Amino acid sequence: MDPVLLAAVVSILLGALIALIFLGNYFLKRRSEVESIFKPELQSDKNPKPSKPPQSFSKKSHFKHHSHAADKDQNKRHHPLDINTLKGHGDSVNGLCFSSDGRNLATACADGVVRVYKLDDASSKSFKFLRINVPLGGHPTAVTFGDDSSSVVVASQTLSGCSLSMFGDERAKTANETKQPAKPPVPEIKWERLKVHDKRAILTLFGTTASYGSADGSTIIVSCSEGTDIMLWHGKTGKNLGHVDTNQLKNNMAAVSPNGRFIAAAAFTADVKVWEIVYSKDGSVKEVSNVMQLKGHKSAVTWLCFTPNSEQIITASKDGSIRTWNINVRYHLDEDPKTLKVFPIPLHDSSGSTLLYDRLSISPDGKILAATHGSTLQWLCTETGKVLETADKAHDGDITCIAWAPEFLPIGDQKSLVLATSSVDKKVKLWVAPPLLTS
């Protein structure tokens, strides 16, 4: 054989041998890496943790129930109470509200869309949702449910003023009884009220079932404008049931008590005005009368919320304090509401200055108060005022709305109280309730 040809053959064989050795080492190394990645997961599957009763989650279980392998933000998850994020909103999410059973969550987004998510499992990787497009030119600012989970009332702002619209579909109930349709029916506008607060924006929108006294169980809705006016609406028909004026330069917000008896407003001054909704014997609203004022704060009240039993109000003020008031008094005998508790706001900046709360929401069992400042979310014990948990950067922008689910929600094979938060960062987050302090 030609020596040159022999040398070439030997060179090719040696090169192939070296390549095989290199590739063999490479694949052995990759195999060990894959084994090192999956081995911990296999070990954890062999030793599953026993289930725990409602509201007894450990910090490890919070992460377990929201293990989204495909979620790009997995490494950004920064707090153990953070169990899920609802994405897909095209702009700032300005409002949210749970249905009465907690299984539906409606969100109002500045992209002109209201979305109603079905929360069969709060830790699910994906949720079915109903998309409601607000008429062109409208920007949703707040949302609440009507008489049931198939109807929502939306506040939207346009150049010509603010409007209220109720979207619903009568076929929703029958559709649930049959097989799932290929496309769910699109909710239609059942009633609409234009320029309800002239050109002033609606700051807050709260709805509840009127159950106090002779009330007929209808849904009543309270809308609060950025001016001084507050309006009361019938949820099913859109009829205006009453109107009050705070006469306090400008409103911060207003809320209605869970039983539909009282309306309370936080406005420019330190005093909180409370009105009573008086019902006729036939269940209709007879009048809305001013019955008491909460006096004690030294500066403007930024937010308030009613306790679940409708007998107390919790307020946060620019004076740096939180107060719990007893409003279950005989005001017709000139008995004044009483301050039950006063706590300093326990949130401070790096220099030690008190940071004011923007929003408050109390859990349905009345034991935990959720509060926000900017993008910070905090949970307090309502009995002691002690901090249970703090999420310094709960969102990537300011929090716009918070609300507790009214019932325990499924989280995997467990159940717990769940808080929802919305933000200008185009996201809605779900948080599990922190454990209460035992000492």
Stockholm file with secondary structure:
# STOCKHOLM 1.0

chainA/1-439         MDPVLLAAVVSILLGALIALIFLGNYFLKRRSEVESIFKPELQSDKNPKPSKPPQSFSKKSHFKHHSHAADKDQNKRHHPLDINTLKGHGDSVNGLCFSSDGRNLATACADGVVRVYKLDDASSKSFKFLRINVPLGGHPTAVTFGDDSSSVVVASQTLSGCSLSMFGDERAKTANETKQPAKPPVPEIKWERLKVHDKRAILTLFGTTASYGSADGSTIIVSCSEGTDIMLWHGKTGKNLGHVDTNQLKNNMAAVSPNGRFIAAAAFTADVKVWEIVYSKDGSVKEVSNVMQLKGHKSAVTWLCFTPNSEQIITASKDGSIRTWNINVRYHLDEDPKTLKVFPIPLHDSSGSTLLYDRLSISPDGKILAATHGSTLQWLCTETGKVLETADKAHDGDITCIAWAPEFLPIGDQKSLVLATSSVDKKVKLWVAPPLLTS
#=GR chainA/1-439 SS CCHHHHHHHHHHHHHHHHHHHHHHHHHHHHHHHHHHHHHHHHHHHHSCCCCCCTTCCCHHHHHHTTCCTTCTTGGGCCCTTEEEEECCCSSCEEEEEECTTSSEEEEEETTSEEEEEECSCTTCSCCCEEEEECCTTCEEEEEEECSSTTEEEEEEEETTEEEEEEEECTTHHHHHHSSCCSSCCCCEEEEEECSTTTTCCEEEEEEEECCSTTCCSCEEEEEEESSSEEEEEETTTCCEEEEEECCSSSEEEEEECTTSCEEEEEESSSCEEEEEEEECTTSSEEEEEEEEEECCCSSCEEEEEECTTSSEEEEEETTSEEEEEECCSCGGGTCCCEEEEEEECCCBCTTSCBCCCSEEEECTTSCEEEEEETTEEEEEETTTCCEEEEETTSSSSCEEEEEECSSCEEETTEEECEEEEEETTSCEEEEECCCCCCC
#=GC SS_cons         CCHHHHHHHHHHHHHHHHHHHHHHHHHHHHHHHHHHHHHHHHHHHHSCCCCCCTTCCCHHHHHHTTCCTTCTTGGGCCCTTEEEEECCCSSCEEEEEECTTSSEEEEEETTSEEEEEECSCTTCSCCCEEEEECCTTCEEEEEEECSSTTEEEEEEEETTEEEEEEEECTTHHHHHHSSCCSSCCCCEEEEEECSTTTTCCEEEEEEEECCSTTCCSCEEEEEEESSSEEEEEETTTCCEEEEEECCSSSEEEEEECTTSCEEEEEESSSCEEEEEEEECTTSSEEEEEEEEEECCCSSCEEEEEECTTSSEEEEEETTSEEEEEECCSCGGGTCCCEEEEEEECCCBCTTSCBCCCSEEEECTTSCEEEEEETTEEEEEETTTCCEEEEETTSSSSCEEEEEECSSCEEETTEEECEEEEEETTSCEEEEECCCCCCC
//
